[in-house]
Amino acid sequence: MFASLRYLTPLAILAVIAVASLGGGEDSSPLRAYVGAHIIPVTAPEIPDGVLLVEGETIVTVGKRDEVAIPKGAKVIDLKGKFLFPGLVCTHSHIGKVQGGDSSSPIQPGVRVLDSIDVLDSTLEKARAGGITMANLMSGSGHLLSGQTAYLKLRDGVTVEELALRNEDGSMAGGIKMANGTNSIKGSGGSPGTRGKSAALVREQFIKAQQYRDKIAAGGDNPPDRDLAMEALVDVLEGRKVVHHHTHRHDDIITVLRLKKEFGFKVVLHHVSEAWKVADEIAESGASCSIIYLDSPGGKLEARDLEWKNGAELEKRGVLTAFHTDDPINDSRWFLRSAGLAVRAGMSRQKALEAVTIAGARMMDQEKHTGSLTAGKKADFVVLNGDPLSVYTRVLETHVEGNKVFDLADPGDRLWAEGGFGAGHRRLASGCCFYK
């Protein structure tokens, strides 16, 4: 809440302190009833005058106002005239100054982007201001394989451990970032000089991973030395990590699908500018797609045939489709507009709303916990001032697991949403006497 006080006027600082003294920045009651809003659960019919009942970090009930009994002692929050919508899920983001592999080799499966994330960076605050509650953080696409991605819940924390999602065994949740096409072609330092060489290098690594896996499974007196890179690729082969694959051109997309078939890994195709050219092949493969509506401002040759109809064409064929920001390519604060643009290009309202919520959660294997307003799931939601498909709609509040992490009415939070002096600084700025 006090992230940016050093950049505010004395009057604004006093206003923030006054709000804090009244307890307006946090949801203090363990049982809260949000009433009167138009609720869009996404996986259930919309409710024009609804109730969202939350206890702690969990959704208890979602239903019509006249059908939901509000328990005695619950804190009632009147949201008449507002919209309640699941927290947004970004399947491809570079917030937090995330970094992956270096120039030493084109394939680096052992690298964890988790070890590079600055969770105090202003880009996370801007993502919260955009209504994003969960994101897949990954490195860039200058490598054939640049490392392991990290699935983060945008909780209010100061360490990456506080934000990282975990698998059932306690390990950090995430996938593998791969790429093909122009970005990864360099022709020096071991990097490929052609598309054919790119695929050959990837194929060689997966064959080595198969051999490593087989040696481990066989046991014996001479097991192979531990190899972090091979372990990560075995996780891919065994389906424990999803491949998140940067690919644009139709021929590059087909190459990824060929590798998917050969090695049996799960893949989400990212960007897929020319998906509309090979939509039937994508559908037949069973791959999912994470698409974007603005790619590489100023022009990228591979993306010249990007069509806004991608979402509609993939929907026609039953392909699981989500949107992403690729932040900073698309500012996280404008992520919701992706759904509106998709509808204007022929995608249905329902699938567009799913594409910024539950579809992304499914791609990250988190749909049991988030992505829709459903009893038993985490209370990840946003309060909007209008329909989510309207270009005039703004995010008023963002809640992660029942905790308010963004409030447009708060002067400090408003800075992240609207910019201005101080909006690009780290959340905990040195020399500031107040901390969020």
N, C-alpha and C positions, 0 to 999 in steps of 0.2 A: 504493500500500500504506500510505503514511504519511499519508494524507489527513486523518485526524481525530485525530492524536495529541494535539493540544492539548486535546481534550475527553475524554481517557481518564485513568484513574487512573495513578499512577506504576507500579504493579504491571503494569497492562495494557501500558503503554509498554515496560517491560522485556521483556514477552512478545513483543511485535511485533519488537523489535530482535533478540531471540534467534532468532526464525524467520527474519528476514532474513539473519542471519549464517550460517545453515545453507543458504541458497540455496533456501528452500522457497517463495518467492513467484513464481518464474519457471520455465519449462520450458527448462532450459539445454541439453539435448541436441538436436541437429538432427533426430535420428531417434528417434521415441517410439512405443511400442506400448502401447495401452490395452487391457487384456485382462480377460476374465471378466464384462463387463457385458452386460446385455440391450440389444442395439443395435436402434434403430428408425431405419433409413435413410430412411423415408418413401416413397421412390420404388422400394423393393425390399422383399421380405419381411423380417419381423423376425427377428433372430438371438438366440436365448436365451443363448448363451454365445459371445460374439464377440470379434473383434480389430479395432481401428481403428488402422491404421498411418499415422503422420503424419511427413512430412519437411519441416522448416521450417514454412512456412505452408500446405502442401498435403497433402490426403489422398492416400495412396499406395494403400492397400488396405482394404477392408472385407469381412470374411468370418467363417466359423466358426473357432473356436479350433484345431480339429484339421485345418484345411485351409489355414491361413495360416502360412507360414514366417517367423519373426521373425528378421531379420538380426542377425548377431553385432555386438555393440557398441551395439545399440539400448537405450534406457532403457525399462524395462518398468514400467508403472503398473498395479497390480492394482485393478480396480474391481468385484470380485465383490460381488453383491448390489445393485449400482447400475444405473441406466439411462443409456444414451448416446442423445442426441437432437439433431437439428440445432438450431443457434442460431435463436431466434425472430425473426420478421420482423414489425415493426409498420408497417402501411401508412399510419398517420395518427397523428401525435404532435406535441405542442407543447413537448417538453422543450427545455432550453437557452435558456429565456426568448425563444423565437423570436418575431419580429415581422415584419409585412408592411406593407401599405399604410396610409396615414393618412386623415384626414377630408377631404382635398382633392378626391377624386373617387371614384366607386363602382367604377371599372375601372382597375387599375394594373398592366398586364402587365410593365412594365419593372422593377418592384421585385423584388429577389432576397432571399429570406429568409436566404440564405447570409451576407449581410452583417450579420446581427443575432444570430447564434447565439453563445451563451456556452458553449463546450465544457467549461468548468471548473465549470459549475453542478452542484449536487448531484443534479438530476433525471437527468442522464446516468448518474451512479453508480447511482442507484436502478433505472434501466432495465437496466444491466448485472447488477444483483442479481436482476432478474426474468428473466434469461436472454435478453434482447433483444440481438442482435448487429448488426442492421441496422434502420434506421427512416427513414421518410419524414417529414421535418420541414416543417411548413407553418404559415402564419399562420391567424388566426381566420376566421370565416365572416360577418363583418359587412360584407363587400363582395361585389359580384357577381364580381369578380376581384381577389384581394388580393395576387397576386404569384407568383413562381416558387418552387416547393418545392425542397428539397435532400435527396438521398439520402445518408445517412451510414452508414458502418460504425463501430460503437462501439469503435474501437481505443483504445488508451491513448495519447492525444496531448493537446497543449496549444493547438493551433491548429485552426481548422476545415479548413484545407488538409490536415492530417494525417488527418482523418476523412472528408473528402468523397470519394464515389465519382466516378470520371471516365468519360466516354464514350471511344470509340476515338480521337476527335480531340483528346483531352486536356481538353476542356471539363468543367465540373462537371455531374454527372448530377442530373436532377430533372425535375419536371413543372410543371403550372400548377394553382394552387388557385382554384376557382370555387365559387359558392354561389348558391342561390336559396331562396325561401321567406321566412319571417318575419325571420330574422336580418339580411338585407340590405335589407329594406324600411324606409326612414326618412322619405322624402318631403321631404327638405331637403338643401341643399348639393350638388345634382345627383344625389342618390341617389333611387331609385325609390320611389313611394308605393303601388304595386300590383304584383301578379304579372305582369300584362300589360306594364307599363312595364319591369319587370326584363328580360323576354325581349326586348323591343324594343331596349333599350340594348345588350345582348349581341350581338344580331343586327347592329346597326349597326357595331359594332366589328369583327366578323368580315368584314363586307362591305368595310370599309376595308382590312383586312389582305389580302383577296383582291386588291384594286386595287393595293395597295402591292407585293405579290408579282408581279403581272403587269407592272407598270412596271419592276421590277428585271429580270425575265426578258427584257423587250423590249429592254433596253439603250438605245442612242441617245445623243444628245449632252447631254441634260438629265435625268439620273437623279434620282430623288427624294432629298431630304436623308435622311441616316441617321436612323432612328426606332427607338429601343430597344423601345418598346412594340409597334410593328408587327412588328419582328423576332421578338419572343417569340411573337406570335400566328401568324406565318408558320410558326414551328417547330411549333406545334400543328396547323396546316392540313396540313403536310407529314409529320406523324406522328413528328417528332423529340421532341416532348414530349407526354406523356399528360395529359389533363385529369382532375384529381382533384376531383370535384364533390360538395360538401355538398348533400344533398337528403333530405327526410323524407317528405312527403305523397305519396300516389299520383299526384295531378295534377302535382305538382312533378317527380316522377320522369319522367313522360311528357313534360313540357316539355323536360327534358334530352335525352331520347331523340329528340325532334323536332329539336332543334338539332344533335345528333350526326349524324342522317341528312342534314340540310340542308348541313352543312359538312364532313362526312366525318372528324371527328376521333375519336381513340381516347379512351375515357372509362372511368374507374373511378367507380362510384356509391358514395358514402360515406354511412354511417348507414342510409339507405333503411329507415326505421322501418316503412313500409307496403309493403315489397317483396312481401310475401305476397299483397297485393291485385292486383298487376300483374306477377307472376312470369313469366307467359307472354310478356308484352310485352318484359320485360327479356331473356329468353332469345332471343327472335326478333331483337332488336337487336344481339346479340353483345357487349353491355357486360358488364364485370365488376363485382362488388360487394364492398365492404369494409364489414363490418357490426360492430355493437357490441352488447353484452349489458347495458349500463347506460348510459343517456344522460340527461344533465342532471339530476343529483340534485335533488329538490325539485319536479320537474315542468317540462315544456316542452310547450305545447299541441300543437305539431306532432308530438311523439313519443308522444302518449297511446295510439296504437294500435300501438306497438312490440310485436312478438311474438317470443318466443324461437324460435318455429318458422321464422323467416326462413331460417336456415341449411338446415334440412331441405327447405323448399319450393324454395329455389334449387338445392339439390343434385338434387332430382327432375327438374329441367329442364336440368341440365347446365351451369349458370352457374358460371363460375370465381368462387369465393367465398373471401375472406380475412377475418380478424378484425383489429380495431385497438383501441388503448387510448383514443385521443383525450386522452391524459394532458395535464392533470390530472383530466379527467372520470373516467377509470379509472386507478388507480395502476399504473404499469408493472410493479411487483413482483407483481401479481396477473394478469398477462396470460395466463399459461398456463391459468388456470381457464376462460377463454373456451371452450376446446375441450371441457372437461368439461361445461359448461353446455349447449353445443350438442348434444352426444350425448344428454343427458338430455331434450332437446326434440325428438329424432328424427333428428338428423344421424348419419351413419355414423361409426364410429371413424376409418376411413381419411381421409374428407374433412375431419373435424374436425382431425386431425393435420396434414393438408396446409394447412389454413386458417391455421395459425400459423407455417408455414414456407414451403414451395415455392410456394404460391399467391400469397403476397405478393411473393416474389422474381420471379415471372412478371409481376405487375402493374407492377413497376419495371424490367422487362427485365434482371434480374440472375440469372435461373435458370441460366445457364451457369456461374456462379461460386459460388453459394451456395443454401441452401434445402433441401438434402438431404445425407446422408452418402454421397457418391459419389466414387470415385477420380477425381482430377484437379481436383476442386473445392477451394475454400479450406476450411481446417480450422476452420469455424465450428460449434461444438457446445456443448452443455451437459451436465453431469453431474447427474443427478437421483437422489433417494433413493427414488423409487418410480415407478409408472406415470404418464405425463404427464396422464392423464385423472382421476387421483385428486385430490380436494380437499386431501388431506393431504400431497401431494408438495411438496418444496422443491427449489429450485435450489441445488446445492452448489458448482458451479463454472461459470463462463462463459468460453469460449475464443473469441477472434476471430483468425482467420488463424494458428492455432497458438499464440497467445500468451494466457496466462491473464490475464483482466482482472477477474475476480471470484472470490473464494475465501471461502466462508462460514466456514471454519476460521480465517481471518485476522481478528484483532480489529478492525482498521480497516475492512475490507470488511463485516464483520458489522454494523457501525454503520449502513451504508447500507441493509442488508436489513431491519433490525429497528427502526430509529429510535432515539430518545433524544437527549440533549443533544449538539448538534453535527451531527446528521444533516441539517439543512437548510442548512448552510453550504457555501460554495464549497470545491472539492477542495483548492486551494492557498490555505489561509487565511493571511492576513498574521500575522506574528509567530510562525509555526510554524517550528521548526528542521528538520523532516523533511518531505520531499516525496515524493509518489508517483511 
